[in-house]
Every structure is written in C-alpha cells, then in structure tokens.
Amino acid sequence: KNLYKQIRDSTYLKLNSQLSLIPSIDIWHVHSHQMECFAWYAPNFISGAEQVDEEIIEILWSTIN
C-alpha cells in the first residue's frame, strides 16, 4: 500500500512516470490472506504476470552453504 509513498519519499528511488504497477501478492503468501485477496492479488489472475521459481533462494543458498 505504501510503495508509491516510499518511492516518493526516497532519496535514491525514482519511478518512471510511464510505468504502470499492478499490485500482487506472491502465490504462496496470498493463501495466508483473506480469501477475497486471492482473486484480486494472486499473480494467476493478472494478465501478463509471470511467476519465477519459488525456490530460487534455496537454490542460491545451497551453493554457498
């Protein structure tokens, strides 16, 4: 909810005015929200949204651990 405010107030972050952001909640995390959040914020229902490997952190961590 506060992303635009945080960017606006930041010394270092700038947002391209032509960029359109669509709020979403990670598919694993959205299930812990209220059920109505699922239809609005799950990437499954956002046209053009892509999902990356949810295990990427574990994959990267295994090489340095």
DSSP file (Angstrom, degrees, kcal/mol; ACC not computed):
  #  RESIDUE AA STRUCTURE BP1 BP2  ACC     N-H-->O    O-->H-N    N-H-->O    O-->H-N    TCO  KAPPA ALPHA  PHI   PSI    X-CA   Y-CA   Z-CA
    1    1 A K              0   0    0      0, 0.0     3,-0.3     0, 0.0     4,-0.2   0.000 360.0 360.0 360.0 -31.4    0.0    0.0    0.0
    2    2 A N     >  +     0   0    0      1,-0.2     4,-2.8     2,-0.1     5,-0.2   0.297 360.0 106.6-100.5  10.1    2.8    2.4    0.8
    3    3 A L  H  > S+     0   0    0      1,-0.2     4,-2.6     2,-0.2     5,-0.2   0.929  81.7  46.8 -57.4 -49.5    5.1    1.6   -2.2
    4    4 A Y  H  > S+     0   0    0     -3,-0.3     4,-2.6     1,-0.2    -1,-0.2   0.893 114.3  48.3 -61.9 -39.3    4.4    4.9   -4.0
    5    5 A K  H  > S+     0   0    0     -4,-0.2     4,-2.5     2,-0.2    -1,-0.2   0.915 111.2  50.3 -66.1 -42.9    4.9    6.9   -0.8
    6    6 A Q  H  X S+     0   0    0     -4,-2.8     4,-0.7     2,-0.2    -2,-0.2   0.901 113.5  45.3 -63.1 -40.9    8.1    5.1    0.0
    7    7 A I  H >< S+     0   0    0     -4,-2.6     3,-0.8    -5,-0.2    -2,-0.2   0.930 113.3  49.9 -67.3 -45.0    9.5    5.8   -3.5
    8    8 A R  H 3< S+     0   0    0     -4,-2.6    -2,-0.2     1,-0.2    -1,-0.2   0.882 114.6  44.5 -60.4 -39.5    8.3    9.4   -3.5
    9    9 A D  H 3< S+     0   0    0     -4,-2.5    -1,-0.2    -5,-0.2    -2,-0.2   0.553  94.5 104.7 -82.7  -8.1   10.0   10.0   -0.1
   10   10 A S    <<  -     0   0    0     -3,-0.8    -3,-0.0    -4,-0.7    -4,-0.0  -0.465  59.8-153.0 -80.2 144.4   13.2    8.2   -1.0
   11   11 A T  S    S+     0   0    0     -2,-0.2    -1,-0.1     1,-0.1    -4,-0.0   0.778  97.8  33.3 -76.8 -29.4   16.4    9.9   -1.8
   12   12 A Y  S    S+     0   0    0      2,-0.0     2,-0.4     0, 0.0    -1,-0.1   0.694 101.3  79.5-105.9 -23.4   17.6    7.1   -4.1
   13   13 A L        +     0   0    0     -7,-0.2     2,-0.3    -6,-0.2    -3,-0.1  -0.713  48.3 177.3 -96.1 139.4   14.5    5.6   -5.7
   14   14 A K        -     0   0    0     -2,-0.4     2,-0.5     2,-0.0    -6,-0.1  -0.992  16.7-146.8-135.1 144.1   12.7    7.1   -8.7
   15   15 A L        -     0   0    0     -2,-0.3     2,-0.2   -11,-0.1    -2,-0.0  -0.950  22.6-119.8-115.3 127.0    9.7    5.6  -10.6
   16   16 A N    >   -     0   0    0     -2,-0.5     3,-1.7     1,-0.2    -2,-0.0  -0.459  19.0-138.8 -62.1 127.3    9.3    6.1  -14.3
   17   17 A S  T 3  S+     0   0    0      1,-0.3    -1,-0.2    -2,-0.2    -2,-0.0   0.704 101.8  56.1 -65.4 -19.0    6.0    8.0  -14.8
   18   18 A Q  T 3  S+     0   0    0      2,-0.1     2,-0.4     0, 0.0    -1,-0.3   0.516  86.0 101.4 -89.4  -5.4    5.2    5.8  -17.8
   19   19 A L    <   -     0   0    0     -3,-1.7     2,-0.6     1,-0.0    -4,-0.0  -0.643  59.2-155.9 -82.7 132.7    5.5    2.6  -15.7
   20   20 A S        -     0   0    0     -2,-0.4     2,-0.4     2,-0.0    -2,-0.1  -0.943   7.1-159.3-110.8 119.9    2.2    1.0  -14.6
   21   21 A L        -     0   0    0     -2,-0.6    -2,-0.0     2,-0.0     0, 0.0  -0.824   3.4-160.0-100.6 136.3    2.5   -1.2  -11.5
   22   22 A I        -     0   0    0     -2,-0.4    24,-0.0    24,-0.0    -2,-0.0  -0.965  24.3-124.4-113.2 118.3   -0.2   -3.8  -10.7
   23   23 A P        +     0   0    0      0, 0.0     2,-0.3     0, 0.0    -2,-0.0  -0.334  39.8 165.3 -64.8 141.8   -0.2   -4.9   -7.0
   24   24 A S        -     0   0    0     -2,-0.0     2,-0.4    22,-0.0    18,-0.2  -0.974  30.0-137.7-151.0 159.6    0.1   -8.6   -6.5
   25   25 A I        -     0   0    0     16,-2.7     5,-0.2    -2,-0.3    16,-0.0  -0.990  40.2 -97.6-123.7 132.2    0.9  -11.0   -3.6
   26   26 A D     >  -     0   0    0     -2,-0.4     4,-2.8     1,-0.1     3,-0.4  -0.125  35.4-119.1 -46.5 139.7    3.2  -13.9   -4.1
   27   27 A I  H  > S+     0   0    0      1,-0.3     4,-0.6     2,-0.2    -1,-0.1   0.820 113.0  48.5 -59.1 -34.3    1.2  -17.1   -4.8
   28   28 A W  H  4 S+     0   0    0      1,-0.2    -1,-0.3     2,-0.1     3,-0.2   0.861 117.1  42.3 -72.2 -34.2    2.5  -18.9   -1.7
   29   29 A H  H >4 S+     0   0    0     -3,-0.4     3,-1.7     1,-0.2     4,-0.3   0.803 100.1  69.4 -82.5 -31.1    1.8  -15.9    0.5
   30   30 A V  H >< S+     0   0    0     -4,-2.8     3,-1.4     1,-0.3    -1,-0.2   0.793  89.8  64.7 -61.8 -28.0   -1.6  -14.9   -0.9
   31   31 A H  T 3< S+     0   0    0     -4,-0.6    -1,-0.3     1,-0.3    -2,-0.1   0.720  95.0  58.6 -69.2 -19.4   -3.2  -18.0    0.6
   32   32 A S  T <  S+     0   0    0     -3,-1.7    -1,-0.3    -4,-0.2    -2,-0.2   0.516  97.8  77.7 -86.5  -3.7   -2.5  -16.7    4.1
   33   33 A H  S <  S-     0   0    0     -3,-1.4     5,-0.1    -4,-0.3    -3,-0.0  -0.317 104.0 -65.1 -90.6-179.9   -4.6  -13.6    3.4
   34   34 A Q    >>  -     0   0    0      1,-0.1     3,-1.8    -2,-0.1     4,-0.7  -0.341  52.2-111.3 -63.1 150.7   -8.3  -13.4    3.4
   35   35 A M  H >> S+     0   0    0      1,-0.3     3,-1.0     2,-0.2     4,-0.7   0.825 115.9  61.4 -57.2 -34.5   -9.9  -15.4    0.6
   36   36 A E  H 3> S+     0   0    0      1,-0.2     4,-1.0     2,-0.2    -1,-0.3   0.738  94.2  64.9 -67.9 -19.3  -11.1  -12.3   -1.3
   37   37 A C  H <> S+     0   0    0     -3,-1.8     4,-3.2     1,-0.2     5,-0.5   0.838  90.6  67.3 -66.7 -32.0   -7.4  -11.3   -1.6
   38   38 A F  H <X S+     0   0    0     -3,-1.0     4,-2.0    -4,-0.7     7,-0.2   0.933 101.6  42.7 -57.7 -51.8   -6.8  -14.4   -3.8
   39   39 A A  H  < S+     0   0    0     -4,-0.7    -1,-0.2     1,-0.2    -2,-0.2   0.824 122.0  40.7 -66.1 -31.1   -8.9  -13.3   -6.8
   40   40 A W  H  < S+     0   0    0     -4,-1.0    -2,-0.2     1,-0.1    -1,-0.2   0.851 128.8  22.3 -85.3 -36.1   -7.6   -9.7   -6.6
   41   41 A Y  H  < S+     0   0    0     -4,-3.2   -16,-2.7    -5,-0.1    -3,-0.2   0.524  85.0 111.5-118.0  -7.0   -3.9  -10.2   -5.9
   42   42 A A    ><  -     0   0    0     -4,-2.0     3,-1.8    -5,-0.5     4,-0.2  -0.533  65.8-134.5 -70.4 133.0   -2.8  -13.7   -7.0
   43   43 A P  G >  S+     0   0    0      0, 0.0     3,-1.3     0, 0.0     6,-0.2   0.719  98.5  77.1 -61.0 -19.4   -0.5  -13.5  -10.0
   44   44 A N  G 3  S+     0   0    0      1,-0.3    -5,-0.1     3,-0.0    -2,-0.0   0.800 100.2  40.4 -58.8 -28.5   -2.5  -16.3  -11.6
   45   45 A F  G <  S+     0   0    0     -3,-1.8     2,-0.7    -7,-0.2    -1,-0.3   0.299  91.6  97.8-107.1   8.1   -5.3  -13.8  -12.5
   46   46 A I  S X  S-     0   0    0     -3,-1.3     3,-2.2    -4,-0.2     2,-0.1  -0.878  77.2-124.2-102.7 115.0   -3.1  -10.9  -13.6
   47   47 A S  T 3  S+     0   0    0     -2,-0.7     3,-0.1     1,-0.3    -2,-0.1  -0.329  94.2  12.0 -59.0 127.8   -2.7  -10.7  -17.3
   48   48 A G  T 3  S+     0   0    0      1,-0.3    -1,-0.3    -2,-0.1     2,-0.2   0.321  92.3 136.1  88.3  -8.5    0.9  -10.7  -18.3
   49   49 A A    <   -     0   0    0     -3,-2.2     2,-0.4    -6,-0.2    -1,-0.3  -0.479  37.0-159.7 -73.7 142.9    2.2  -11.6  -14.8
   50   50 A E        -     0   0    0     -2,-0.2     2,-0.4    -3,-0.1    -6,-0.0  -0.926   6.9-142.8-122.4 149.5    4.9  -14.2  -14.7
   51   51 A Q        -     0   0    0     -2,-0.4     2,-0.2   -25,-0.0     3,-0.0  -0.909  12.7-157.8-111.1 138.9    6.0  -16.5  -11.9
   52   52 A V        -     0   0    0     -2,-0.4     2,-0.1     1,-0.1     4,-0.0  -0.622  46.4 -62.5-105.4 171.0    9.6  -17.4  -11.3
   53   53 A D    >   -     0   0    0     -2,-0.2     3,-1.3     1,-0.2    -1,-0.1  -0.325  41.5-152.0 -55.5 119.9   10.9  -20.4   -9.4
   54   54 A E  T 3  S+     0   0    0      1,-0.3     3,-0.3    -2,-0.1    -1,-0.2   0.660  93.0  57.6 -68.9 -15.8    9.6  -20.0   -5.8
   55   55 A E  T 3>  +     0   0    0      1,-0.2     4,-2.2     2,-0.1     3,-0.3   0.228  68.5 114.0-100.2  14.2   12.7  -22.0   -4.5
   56   56 A I  H <> S+     0   0    0     -3,-1.3     4,-2.6     1,-0.2     5,-0.2   0.852  74.2  54.4 -58.2 -37.6   15.3  -19.6   -6.0
   57   57 A I  H  > S+     0   0    0     -3,-0.3     4,-2.7     1,-0.2    -1,-0.2   0.929 109.9  46.9 -62.6 -44.1   16.6  -18.6   -2.6
   58   58 A E  H  > S+     0   0    0     -3,-0.3     4,-2.1     2,-0.2    -2,-0.2   0.892 111.9  51.3 -64.4 -38.7   17.1  -22.2   -1.6
   59   59 A I  H  X S+     0   0    0     -4,-2.2     4,-0.8     2,-0.2    -2,-0.2   0.936 114.3  42.5 -63.6 -46.7   18.9  -22.9   -4.8
   60   60 A L  H >X S+     0   0    0     -4,-2.6     4,-0.7     1,-0.2     3,-0.7   0.895 113.3  53.3 -66.7 -39.7   21.2  -19.9   -4.5
   61   61 A W  H >X S+     0   0    0     -4,-2.7     4,-1.4    -5,-0.2     3,-1.0   0.869  99.4  62.7 -64.2 -37.4   21.8  -20.6   -0.8
   62   62 A S  H 3< S+     0   0    0     -4,-2.1    -1,-0.2     1,-0.3    -2,-0.2   0.797  98.4  56.0 -62.9 -28.0   22.8  -24.2   -1.4
   63   63 A T  H << S+     0   0    0     -4,-0.8    -1,-0.3    -3,-0.7    -2,-0.2   0.761 116.1  35.0 -76.1 -23.9   25.9  -23.2   -3.5
   64   64 A I  H <<        0   0    0     -3,-1.0    -2,-0.2    -4,-0.7    -1,-0.2   0.503 360.0 360.0-106.5  -5.4   27.3  -21.0   -0.7
   65   65 A N     <        0   0    0     -4,-1.4    -2,-0.1     0, 0.0    -1,-0.1   0.445 360.0 360.0 -92.3 360.0   26.3  -23.1    2.3
